[in-house]
Amino acid sequence: MSETVPPAAAPGRASRGMRRIAVASVFAAVLGVSLANGTLPAGAADVPLSQGRTATASSAERGDLSASAAVDGRTGTRWSSKFSDPQWLQVDLGRSTAIKKVVLRWENAYATQFRIESSTGGGAWTTLYSTSSGKGGTQTLNVSGTGRYVRLYTTKRSGKYGVSLWEFQVFGAGAAATPTPTVKPTSSTSPKPSPSTTPTKPSATPTKPSDPATPSTKKGVGVWKMNNVSDALAKSGAGWYYTWASRHDGVTTPKGAEFVPMVWGAASVNDQTLAEAKAAGPYLLGFNEPDMAEQSNMSVDKALSLWPKLMAAGKVLGSPAVAYGGDRAGGWLDRFMTGAAQRGYRVDFVTLHWYGGDFRADAATGQLKSYLQAVYERYHKPIWLTEYALIDFSKGVRYPTEAQTADFVTASTKMLNSLSYVHRYAWFGLPASDTGPSSGLFHGNGVATPAGRAFQAAP
């Protein structure tokens, strides 16, 4: 058992502006990412078993600092407790599994005394790790144990405030529930990491928000946990969707629509995930933002070494989805595509992400179109735009108004539908925040946002 506390990093992911300069953007995804703020610790390229799972806590400082924010895969959202001792944060992994590592990404309010515990039934707890000299920052704890529930139990705070975590990550031998990353914007403070791009699709007639829309095969959406998720997906009219994973636990595929699996990162290249992806085929999405340290974080050589396994699993295989720079000579995607061609590897379509910080619908649509055209002219392969939205990451995280987002959905989907080489696109994403601005299409009560109504009406 060991503890590694690297130098404290700035909370959250790098801003959109930094990402554009150092890397660029789309939620993702952040959700991917893409998002506002930060770099996950080493090892975060492996999708945590805890990500997207049900989390509970002894208390929350306020509504937007709830337990779920510590397991959403986004380093710009956090859990924060009330100002007292003791406190606890617990995650349900869904089934009992071997636990190998826990990563704690503390905000400035950390615990000096705490323990990590596991339980098979949520009652009797076994201590996997304890310390009385915690120093905050990012702590990577190598542990050994088994359990369905994993809990952080703090007994002494570092200061007068509560305790707060950007991320509580549990790693082990089981398969992760839903790798995302790309995250998923659920609060008003941060969206998800992901860069730029967006396709659109042809659809039927505009439908009322309360009625299921006729699915359109080109139009898609990124989906993660929310109340009434299956109902919202059916109402959206999306012809396809994905979950940043090889399966869609808890999501019912609407009639006439299609689930498309993803192999998220290097840790997802295992027999179970590949078998699930193959069964869900024929389409398969490659690695999620391998050019981003906070996402799947892979070198080109590593991705190429694993690619034959993805070729065996997907009859129609999409490239890794870079966060930015897909049109650049010598960029991550360009080097991957060159390496794949040299080895005779198959890449059937190019996958892209795009996020725009110009909230004028016509201008943003033009910028997106220019990016797509440049990528197509470089590779001459069909394009899937698997994350796109309007989110400005240049100074923290800034969203457009609901009307601006809806106008962009209308303009961008029309443009995407006009491009024959854009075969599919997916808006980021289906769930909308109930507490602040977001790019989402539906609230948990099933009511469509203005963007959601525009998406329903899109062809």
C-alpha positions as CSV (number, residue, x, y, z in Angstrom):
1,M,0.0,0.0,0.0
2,S,1.4,3.4,-0.9
3,E,0.6,7.0,-1.1
4,T,1.7,9.4,-3.8
5,V,1.0,13.1,-3.4
6,P,2.2,15.0,-6.5
7,P,2.5,18.8,-6.5
8,A,-0.9,20.4,-6.2
9,A,-2.4,21.2,-9.5
10,A,-4.8,23.9,-10.3
11,P,-8.3,22.7,-9.6
12,G,-10.3,21.6,-12.6
13,R,-9.2,21.3,-16.2
14,A,-7.3,23.8,-18.2
15,S,-9.5,26.7,-19.5
16,R,-10.8,26.5,-23.0
17,G,-8.4,29.1,-24.0
18,M,-5.4,27.2,-22.6
19,R,-6.7,24.1,-24.2
20,R,-6.9,25.8,-27.6
21,I,-3.3,26.9,-27.3
22,A,-1.9,23.9,-25.6
23,V,-4.4,21.5,-27.0
24,A,-7.9,22.9,-28.0
25,S,-11.4,22.1,-27.4
26,V,-14.9,20.7,-27.3
27,F,-18.2,17.9,-23.1
28,A,-16.7,17.2,-23.4
29,A,-16.1,16.1,-22.7
30,V,-15.7,16.4,-21.5
31,L,-17.5,15.8,-21.4
32,G,-15.1,15.2,-22.2
33,V,-14.4,16.1,-22.4
34,S,-13.5,20.8,-23.6
35,L,-14.1,21.8,-20.1
36,A,-13.1,24.2,-17.7
37,N,-10.3,23.1,-15.7
38,G,-7.6,20.8,-14.8
39,T,-5.6,17.7,-15.2
40,L,-6.4,14.4,-13.7
41,P,-3.7,12.5,-11.9
42,A,-1.6,9.7,-13.4
43,G,-3.8,6.7,-13.8
44,A,-6.9,8.7,-14.6
45,A,-6.7,7.5,-18.2
46,D,-8.1,4.2,-16.9
47,V,-11.8,4.7,-16.5
48,P,-12.7,4.5,-12.8
49,L,-15.2,1.9,-11.6
50,S,-16.8,4.8,-9.6
51,Q,-17.4,7.1,-12.6
52,G,-21.1,7.8,-13.1
53,R,-22.1,5.6,-10.2
54,T,-24.5,6.5,-7.4
55,A,-22.8,8.5,-4.7
56,T,-24.0,9.7,-1.3
57,A,-22.5,11.8,1.4
58,S,-23.0,12.8,5.0
59,S,-23.7,16.4,4.0
60,A,-23.3,18.9,1.2
61,E,-22.5,22.6,1.6
62,R,-25.1,23.5,-1.0
63,G,-27.1,21.9,-3.8
64,D,-24.6,22.3,-6.6
65,L,-21.8,20.7,-4.4
66,S,-23.5,17.3,-4.0
67,A,-21.8,13.9,-3.8
68,S,-22.5,13.0,-7.5
69,A,-20.2,15.8,-8.6
70,A,-17.2,13.9,-7.2
71,V,-17.8,10.9,-9.5
72,D,-18.9,12.6,-12.7
73,G,-15.5,12.4,-14.4
74,R,-15.2,16.1,-14.5
75,T,-12.5,18.0,-12.6
76,G,-14.4,21.3,-12.6
77,T,-17.3,20.1,-10.4
78,R,-16.9,19.0,-6.8
79,W,-18.4,17.7,-3.6
80,S,-18.1,19.9,-0.5
81,S,-19.3,19.1,3.0
82,K,-20.7,21.2,5.8
83,F,-18.2,22.8,8.1
84,S,-17.9,20.0,10.8
85,D,-16.3,16.7,11.6
86,P,-16.7,13.8,10.8
87,Q,-17.8,13.6,7.2
88,W,-18.1,10.8,4.6
89,L,-18.5,10.3,0.9
90,Q,-19.6,6.9,-0.4
91,V,-20.0,5.4,-3.9
92,D,-21.9,2.3,-5.0
93,L,-19.9,0.4,-7.6
94,G,-23.0,-1.7,-8.6
95,R,-21.5,-5.0,-7.6
96,S,-18.8,-6.4,-5.4
97,T,-15.4,-6.2,-7.1
98,A,-11.7,-6.1,-6.3
99,I,-10.4,-2.7,-5.4
100,K,-6.8,-1.8,-6.3
101,K,-6.5,1.9,-6.2
102,V,-8.3,5.1,-4.9
103,V,-7.5,8.5,-6.2
104,L,-8.5,11.6,-4.2
105,R,-8.3,15.0,-5.9
106,W,-8.8,17.5,-3.1
107,E,-10.0,21.0,-3.5
108,N,-8.3,23.5,-1.1
109,A,-10.4,22.2,1.8
110,Y,-9.0,18.8,2.5
111,A,-8.8,16.3,5.4
112,T,-5.7,15.7,7.4
113,Q,-7.1,12.6,9.0
114,F,-9.2,10.1,7.0
115,R,-9.6,6.5,6.0
116,I,-10.8,4.6,2.9
117,E,-13.2,1.8,3.6
118,S,-15.0,-0.9,1.7
119,S,-18.2,-2.9,2.3
120,T,-20.0,-5.6,0.5
121,G,-23.5,-4.6,1.7
122,G,-23.1,-1.0,2.9
123,G,-23.1,-2.0,6.6
124,A,-19.9,-3.5,8.0
125,W,-16.9,-1.5,6.8
126,T,-13.3,-2.7,6.3
127,T,-10.5,-0.2,6.4
128,L,-8.3,-0.2,3.3
129,Y,-6.2,2.8,4.1
130,S,-5.9,5.4,6.9
131,T,-3.7,8.4,7.6
132,S,-3.4,11.2,10.2
133,S,-1.1,13.4,8.1
134,G,-3.0,14.1,4.8
135,K,-1.6,17.0,2.8
136,G,-4.3,17.5,0.2
137,G,-3.5,17.9,-3.5
138,T,-3.9,14.7,-5.5
139,Q,-3.5,11.5,-3.5
140,T,-3.1,8.1,-5.3
141,L,-3.6,5.3,-2.8
142,N,-2.7,1.8,-3.7
143,V,-5.0,-0.5,-1.7
144,S,-6.2,-4.1,-1.7
145,G,-9.7,-5.2,-0.9
146,T,-13.1,-6.2,-2.2
147,G,-16.5,-4.5,-1.9
148,R,-19.5,-3.0,-3.7
149,Y,-19.4,0.2,-1.6
150,V,-16.3,2.4,-1.1
151,R,-16.2,5.2,1.4
152,L,-14.0,8.1,2.3
153,Y,-14.5,8.8,6.0
154,T,-12.8,12.0,7.3
155,T,-12.3,12.8,10.9
156,K,-10.2,16.0,10.9
157,R,-10.4,18.9,8.5
158,S,-7.4,21.0,7.4
159,G,-9.2,24.3,8.3
160,K,-12.4,25.9,9.3
161,Y,-14.3,24.9,6.2
162,G,-15.6,21.5,5.3
163,V,-13.9,18.9,3.2
164,S,-14.1,19.0,-0.6
165,L,-13.1,16.7,-3.5
166,W,-13.0,17.5,-7.2
167,E,-12.9,13.7,-7.9
168,F,-13.2,10.5,-5.9
169,Q,-12.0,7.7,-8.2
170,V,-12.0,4.0,-7.4
171,F,-10.1,1.6,-9.7
172,G,-10.1,-2.2,-9.7
173,A,-10.4,-5.4,-11.6
174,G,-14.0,-5.0,-12.7
175,A,-15.3,-3.3,-15.8
176,A,-16.1,0.4,-15.5
177,A,-19.7,1.3,-15.8
178,T,-19.5,4.3,-18.2
179,P,-16.3,5.9,-19.2
180,T,-16.9,9.5,-20.1
181,P,-15.5,11.9,-20.0
182,T,-15.8,13.2,-21.0
183,V,-17.8,14.1,-18.6
184,K,-20.9,15.6,-18.4
185,P,-22.1,19.0,-17.5
186,T,-24.5,18.8,-14.7
187,S,-24.0,22.0,-12.8
188,S,-23.7,25.6,-13.7
189,T,-20.1,25.8,-12.7
190,S,-18.4,23.5,-15.2
191,P,-19.2,21.7,-18.4
192,K,-17.4,18.8,-19.9
193,P,-14.0,18.5,-21.6
194,S,-14.1,18.1,-25.3
195,P,-13.0,20.0,-28.4
196,S,-14.6,21.0,-31.6
197,T,-16.8,19.7,-34.4
198,T,-20.4,19.0,-35.2
199,P,-22.4,17.0,-37.8
200,T,-26.1,17.2,-38.3
201,K,-28.7,14.8,-39.6
202,P,-31.8,14.6,-41.7
203,S,-35.0,14.0,-39.8
204,A,-38.7,13.8,-40.1
205,T,-41.2,16.4,-39.0
206,P,-40.7,18.6,-36.0
207,T,-42.6,17.2,-33.1
208,K,-43.9,18.6,-29.9
209,P,-41.4,18.3,-27.0
210,S,-43.7,15.9,-25.2
211,D,-44.0,13.4,-28.1
212,P,-41.4,10.9,-29.2
213,A,-39.8,12.2,-32.4
214,T,-39.1,10.1,-35.5
215,P,-35.4,9.0,-35.3
216,S,-33.0,10.4,-37.8
217,T,-30.0,8.2,-38.6
218,K,-27.6,11.1,-38.9
219,K,-28.7,13.1,-35.8
220,G,-27.3,11.7,-32.5
221,V,-26.6,12.7,-28.9
222,G,-24.2,11.9,-26.1
223,V,-26.0,10.3,-23.2
224,W,-25.3,9.9,-19.5
225,K,-27.2,9.3,-16.3
226,M,-30.3,11.5,-15.7
227,N,-33.8,11.0,-14.5
228,N,-36.1,9.7,-17.2
229,V,-33.2,9.2,-19.5
230,S,-34.9,6.7,-21.8
231,D,-38.0,8.9,-22.2
232,A,-35.9,11.9,-23.0
233,L,-33.8,10.0,-25.5
234,A,-37.0,8.8,-27.3
235,K,-38.4,12.3,-27.4
236,S,-35.2,13.8,-28.8
237,G,-35.6,12.1,-32.2
238,A,-32.0,11.1,-32.2
239,G,-31.3,8.2,-34.6
240,W,-28.3,7.1,-32.7
241,Y,-26.6,7.7,-29.3
242,Y,-23.5,6.7,-27.4
243,T,-22.4,6.6,-23.7
244,W,-18.6,6.7,-24.0
245,A,-18.7,3.0,-23.2
246,S,-19.3,-0.4,-24.7
247,R,-22.8,-0.7,-23.2
248,H,-25.8,1.5,-22.3
249,D,-26.7,0.4,-18.7
250,G,-30.0,1.9,-17.7
251,V,-30.8,3.4,-21.1
252,T,-33.5,1.9,-23.4
253,T,-32.8,2.3,-27.1
254,P,-35.8,3.9,-28.8
255,K,-37.5,2.1,-31.6
256,G,-35.7,2.9,-34.8
257,A,-32.6,4.3,-33.1
258,E,-29.2,2.7,-32.5
259,F,-26.6,2.5,-29.8
260,V,-23.0,2.9,-30.9
261,P,-20.3,1.5,-28.6
262,M,-17.0,3.1,-27.8
263,V,-13.7,1.7,-26.6
264,W,-12.7,4.6,-24.4
265,G,-9.0,4.1,-23.7
266,A,-6.2,1.7,-23.2
267,A,-7.7,0.2,-20.1
268,S,-10.9,-0.6,-22.1
269,V,-9.1,-2.8,-24.5
270,N,-10.0,-6.1,-22.7
271,D,-11.9,-9.2,-23.7
272,Q,-15.1,-8.1,-22.0
273,T,-15.3,-4.6,-23.5
274,L,-14.3,-5.8,-27.0
275,A,-16.9,-8.6,-26.9
276,E,-19.6,-6.1,-25.8
277,A,-18.5,-3.7,-28.5
278,K,-18.6,-6.3,-31.2
279,A,-22.0,-7.5,-30.1
280,A,-23.4,-4.0,-30.2
281,G,-21.8,-3.3,-33.7
282,P,-21.4,-2.9,-36.6
283,Y,-20.1,0.6,-35.7
284,L,-17.4,1.2,-33.2
285,L,-16.0,4.5,-31.9
286,G,-12.2,4.6,-31.1
287,F,-10.4,6.2,-28.2
288,N,-11.8,9.3,-26.6
289,E,-9.5,12.4,-26.8
290,P,-6.2,10.5,-26.6
291,D,-4.5,13.9,-27.0
292,M,-5.7,15.1,-23.7
293,A,-4.0,14.1,-20.4
294,E,-7.4,14.3,-18.6
295,Q,-9.0,12.0,-21.1
296,S,-7.8,8.7,-22.5
297,N,-4.2,10.2,-22.7
298,M,-2.5,7.9,-25.2
299,S,0.6,8.3,-27.4
300,V,0.1,7.7,-31.1
301,D,2.3,4.6,-30.8
302,K,0.2,3.2,-28.0
303,A,-3.0,3.7,-29.9
304,L,-1.6,2.1,-33.0
305,S,-0.4,-0.9,-31.0
306,L,-3.9,-1.6,-29.8
307,W,-5.7,-0.8,-33.0
308,P,-5.8,-4.3,-34.5
309,K,-8.0,-5.4,-31.5
310,L,-10.4,-2.6,-32.3
311,M,-10.4,-3.6,-36.0
312,A,-11.4,-7.1,-34.9
313,A,-14.3,-5.8,-32.8
314,G,-15.7,-3.2,-35.2
315,K,-16.9,-3.8,-38.7
316,V,-17.1,-0.1,-39.3
317,L,-14.4,1.6,-37.2
318,G,-14.0,5.3,-36.4
319,S,-10.7,6.9,-35.6
320,P,-9.7,8.1,-32.1
321,A,-11.6,11.4,-31.5
322,V,-9.1,14.1,-30.9
323,A,-10.0,17.1,-28.8
324,Y,-8.6,19.6,-31.3
325,G,-6.3,20.0,-34.3
326,G,-7.7,17.3,-36.5
327,D,-6.9,19.4,-39.5
328,R,-3.3,20.0,-38.6
329,A,-0.3,18.4,-40.4
330,G,1.8,16.6,-37.8
331,G,-1.0,16.7,-35.1
332,W,-2.1,13.7,-33.1
333,L,-4.7,12.6,-35.6
334,D,-2.5,13.2,-38.6
335,R,0.3,11.1,-37.1
336,F,-2.2,8.3,-36.2
337,M,-3.7,8.3,-39.6
338,T,-0.2,8.2,-41.2
339,G,0.8,5.3,-38.9
340,A,-2.3,3.4,-39.6
341,A,-1.9,3.7,-43.4
342,Q,1.8,2.6,-43.2
343,R,0.7,-0.5,-41.2
344,G,-2.3,-1.3,-43.4
345,Y,-4.7,-0.7,-40.6
346,R,-8.3,0.1,-41.3
347,V,-9.9,3.4,-40.3
348,D,-13.4,3.7,-41.9
349,F,-14.3,7.2,-40.7
350,V,-12.8,10.1,-38.9
351,T,-14.3,11.1,-35.5
352,L,-14.1,14.7,-34.3
353,H,-15.1,16.9,-31.4
354,W,-15.8,20.7,-31.5
355,Y,-16.8,23.4,-29.1
356,G,-17.3,27.0,-30.1
357,G,-16.8,30.2,-28.0
358,D,-18.5,32.5,-30.5
359,F,-22.2,32.5,-29.6
360,R,-23.4,34.0,-32.8
361,A,-25.2,31.2,-34.6
362,D,-24.1,32.0,-38.1
363,A,-20.5,32.7,-37.2
364,A,-20.2,29.6,-35.1
365,T,-21.8,27.4,-37.8
366,G,-19.3,28.8,-40.3
367,Q,-16.4,28.1,-38.0
368,L,-17.5,24.5,-37.5
369,K,-18.1,24.0,-41.2
370,S,-14.6,25.3,-42.0
371,Y,-13.0,22.9,-39.5
372,L,-15.0,19.9,-40.9
373,Q,-14.0,20.8,-44.5
374,A,-10.4,21.1,-43.6
375,V,-10.4,17.7,-41.9
376,Y,-12.2,16.1,-44.9
377,E,-9.8,17.6,-47.4
378,R,-6.9,16.1,-45.4
379,Y,-8.1,12.6,-45.1
380,H,-11.0,12.2,-47.6
381,K,-12.9,9.9,-45.2
382,P,-16.5,10.2,-43.9
383,I,-16.7,12.3,-40.7
384,W,-18.6,11.6,-37.5
385,L,-18.9,14.7,-35.2
386,T,-19.4,12.9,-31.9
387,E,-19.3,15.9,-29.5
388,Y,-20.2,19.5,-30.3
389,A,-21.8,22.5,-28.6
390,L,-21.3,26.2,-27.8
391,I,-19.3,26.6,-24.6
392,D,-16.6,29.2,-24.1
393,F,-13.7,27.9,-22.1
394,S,-11.4,30.9,-22.6
395,K,-12.1,32.4,-19.2
396,G,-13.4,29.7,-17.0
397,V,-16.7,28.3,-18.4
398,R,-19.3,30.5,-20.1
399,Y,-22.5,29.3,-21.8
400,P,-24.6,31.1,-24.3
401,T,-28.2,32.0,-23.5
402,E,-30.8,29.4,-24.2
403,A,-32.0,31.3,-27.2
404,Q,-28.4,31.5,-28.6
405,T,-28.0,27.7,-28.1
406,A,-31.3,26.9,-29.8
407,D,-30.4,29.2,-32.8
408,F,-27.1,27.4,-33.1
409,V,-28.7,23.9,-33.0
410,T,-31.0,25.0,-35.8
411,A,-28.3,26.6,-38.0
412,S,-25.6,23.9,-37.3
413,T,-27.9,20.9,-38.0
414,K,-29.0,22.4,-41.3
415,M,-25.4,22.9,-42.3
416,L,-24.4,19.4,-41.2
417,N,-27.2,17.9,-43.1
418,S,-25.9,19.7,-46.3
419,L,-22.5,18.1,-46.1
420,S,-22.5,14.7,-47.7
421,Y,-19.2,13.7,-46.1
422,V,-20.6,14.2,-42.6
423,H,-22.3,10.9,-41.9
424,R,-23.3,11.4,-38.3
425,Y,-23.2,14.0,-35.5
426,A,-23.9,14.0,-31.8
427,W,-24.9,17.0,-29.7
428,F,-23.3,17.3,-26.3
429,G,-25.5,16.2,-24.6
430,L,-28.9,14.9,-23.7
431,P,-29.1,15.9,-19.9
432,A,-29.6,19.5,-19.0
433,S,-28.7,21.0,-15.7
434,D,-31.6,21.8,-13.4
435,T,-29.7,24.3,-11.4
436,G,-27.8,26.5,-14.0
437,P,-26.9,27.0,-17.6
438,S,-25.8,24.0,-19.7
439,S,-25.9,22.8,-23.3
440,G,-28.3,19.9,-22.5
441,L,-31.5,19.1,-24.3
442,F,-33.8,17.7,-21.6
443,H,-34.3,18.3,-17.9
444,G,-34.8,15.4,-15.6
445,N,-38.6,16.0,-15.5
446,G,-38.7,15.3,-19.2
447,V,-39.2,18.9,-20.3
448,A,-37.1,19.9,-23.3
449,T,-35.0,23.0,-23.2
450,P,-35.1,25.5,-26.1
451,A,-32.1,23.7,-27.6
452,G,-33.9,20.4,-27.1
453,R,-36.9,21.7,-29.0
454,A,-34.6,22.9,-31.8
455,F,-32.9,19.5,-31.8
456,Q,-36.3,17.7,-32.1
457,A,-37.2,19.8,-35.1
458,A,-33.8,19.3,-36.8
459,P,-34.0,17.0,-39.9
